[in-house]
Amino acid sequence: MKGTQLLSEEYGDELVGMSATLQRALNGGLSIRKNSLGEVWDRLLITGPAPTWHLVGGAGEPAFQNGWAAFGAPYQAPRFMMDLDGRVVIEGLHKKNTAIAASIMWTLPAGYRPAADRILGGVADNGAALPALPRVDITSAGNLTFQATSAGAGGAGYLSLTESFYADPANCAPPDLKLATPQILRTKLKQVLGVQVLGVMPKVTTDYVGPVTAQWQRSREGIVINSFTGLQPGRQYYVSLFVIGDDKS
């Protein structure tokens, strides 16, 4: 059911043409203002974008420091991302062919940093084609710091990292799920007071669903839904919305 117009007679106790989705929401405690006008948009298929990867050394991204660089093709360049649960993933192949001591490789931006210092694992060589186990620390200030390798001093012909950890929850604000294509609801309401999520059903039933809210704005085309909080990037969901409105211009 899409764009079904409804009129609340008494705080949502009686609604003309009420859908089953709206009835369940009312039974769950949804409050609708007396004499409010609204529309139900049922089972909209929402597709979230893939998580945003940040390429180290790219425009507007953290810069390499102290002579560190990406190893180069065909290997994955160093990058990082955060999922909607606040988990940070770092991966990629680094290099530094000059003699090294402890040095900062690059720095994670605020919001992506751990609450306490951590030691990361990886695979490296010491510049002489000798496999080595590197020690790389990541600090609460976000500094990714090469300490040493088990093969001794020298350069780092390569240093591969694939690690994940949770960002400091006190400073972590995972982004909203921005839709790859904004959802436009061509409403008949003259005035829109709000948009409330009635229900969410994952297209794949094993996907996690938490509390969900919709971010919207009014345009000449209708109501534009730009993003949701509480949904996972790269997944698909059937979302039902109640648009709360008024018949006054």
N, C-alpha and C positions, 0 to 999 in steps of 0.2 A: 504494500500500500504506500503510495507516494503522494504527498501534498493533500492529504485528507483534511478538510477544514472542520474544526470542532468548536463548540461553544460550551463553556462551563456554566452550569445553572446554579450550582451551590457548592463552591470550593471543590469542584471536581467530582462530586457525588454522582452527578448525572451528566454524561457527555453524549452528544448526538454522534452516531457513527463511530463509537470508540473502538479502537483496534485492541487486539489481545495484548500487544506490547504495552500500550498505554495503560490498560487495566492492571497488568502486573506491576507497572511502576507505581500506580496509585496505591495498590495493595501494599507496596513496599515503603510507602510514606511520602511519595511525591506530593508536593503542595502546589495547587494551582489557585491563583487569585480569583475571587468571586467575579463573575461576569467577564472573565478574560476570554479572549479569542485566541485560537491557536491552530497549528497544523501538525500532523504527524507525518514524518518521513521515515518509512519503514524499510529495513533491510537494504540500506545503501552499502554497496561494496566499496570499501576503503582500502587502498593500497599505499603503504608507507614506503619511503625511499630507503635505499641501502644506507648503512651507517656512513658518516662522513669521515674519510681518512684525511689526515693532515701530513703532507710530504715535507720532511725536514729539509730546510734549505730553499723551499719554494717561496713564492711571493707572499708576504704577510704571515709566514710561518717561522718557527724557531730556526735560527741560523746555526750551522756547524761552527765549532770553536776549536782553537789550538791545532789547526791543520787536519782535523778529521773531515771525512768526505764520504759520499756514497761510493761503493765499490764500482758500480757501473753495470751496464747491460752484459748478459741477459738476466742479472740477478735483481731481486726486489730492492729498491731504494729504501732507506730508513723512513718509517712513517709511524703514525700513532692515531688512535681513535678512542672514543668512549661510547659504550652502549647505553641503553636507557636505564640500566641498573646501576650505572656509575662505575663499571669495570673498564679500566684503561688497558688497551692492547698496544704493545710496541713490537715491531718486527722490521727486519731489513739487514742488509749486509753493508758494513762500514769498512773503511780502510784508513790507515795512516802509516806511510812507508818511512817516515823519519824516526829517529830514536825517540823514545817516549819514556816519561815517568808518569806518575799520576796526573791526569789531566781531564778537564771537563770536555765532554764530547758535544753536548748540546743541552738545552734546558727546556723542560716541559713548562707550558704556560700555567698560570693560576687556574684552579679548577680541575686540573688533570694530575695533581701531585698527591703522593701518599701522605698519610697522617704521620708516619715515622719513616726513618731511613730503612732501605731494603737493599739486599744483595741480590743481583740478578745473575743468572747463569747464561752460558753461551758456548760458542765454539770459535776458536781463533788459531792463528799461527803467530810466530814471533818475528816475522819478516824473513825468515830463513827456511821457509817451507816446513817448519816443525810444528805439528799439531800441538795445541795448547788449550788449557782450560783457563779462560779469562775470569777475572773478578771485576764486575762492574757494579758500582753502587748507584742507587738513585736516592736522593735526599728529599726531605720534606720541603726543601726550597726548589725542588724540581730539577736539580743538576744531575745529569747522567754522567757519571765519573768513572773513567777507566782507571783501575788501580794497578794491575799487573797481570802477567800470564804465568802459568805453571812452568813454561819453558824458559823463563828468564827474561832479561832485558832485550831491547831491540825494537824494531818497528812492529807494526801490526799489518801484515800483508792482507789479512781479512779478519773481521770480527762480526760474527753473526749473532743476532739477538732475536728471540721470539719469546716474549714474556707478557704476563698480564697480572694486574693487581687492582684492588679497589681504591678509588680516589678518596681523599679525606672527606667524609660525609659533611663535615662542618663547612667545607668550602666547595662542595660539589653540587652543581645545579645542572643535571642532564637536560639537554635541549628538548623542546617539544618535538613531537613527530610531525614534521612539515610534509604535507602531501606533495607528491611529485606533480600532480595536477589538482589545483584547488577544486573542491566540490561546490557547485553552484546550485542553490535551491531557488527555483523561480516561484517565490511566494506570492500569494494574493493579498497578504496582509498589508494594510497601509502603514502600520507602525509595528516594529519588532522590538520587544522588550528584553528578550533573552533567548538563548538556545540551550536546551538541557538534553543530556544523553539519557535515553530511556533504557537502552540495553545494548550489549555488545556480544557477538558470537564469533569466535575465531573460525576462519574457513578451515584451518587445520586444528582439530580439537585439542591437541596437546600444547598449543601456544598459550602462554601465560597472559592473563588479563587482570590488571589492577584497576583502581578507581580511575575513571575516564572523564575528562572534560573536553569540550570543543572550544576552539578560539575562532571567532567569526567577526565579520564586518558587513555592513549593508552597502550595496552598490546599486547602480542602475539596473543591473541584470538580475538582482535578487539578493539572497544571502550567500556570502562567500565563506565557506569553511576552509581556513588555511592550514590548521594544524590541530592535533589532539595531544593531550598529555595522558600517559598511562598505557599507550600501545607500543608494541615493539617495531623498530624499523625493519623494512623489508618483508613484512608479513601482511596478510590480507584478513580483513574482518568485515562482518556484516554489522552495521551500526544503525540503530534506530534513534531518531531525534524528535524532540517536541519543541516546536518553535512557538514561544509565548508572544502574543501580539495584542493589538488593539485595533478596532475598526475606525478609530478617529485618525484624521489626517494630521 
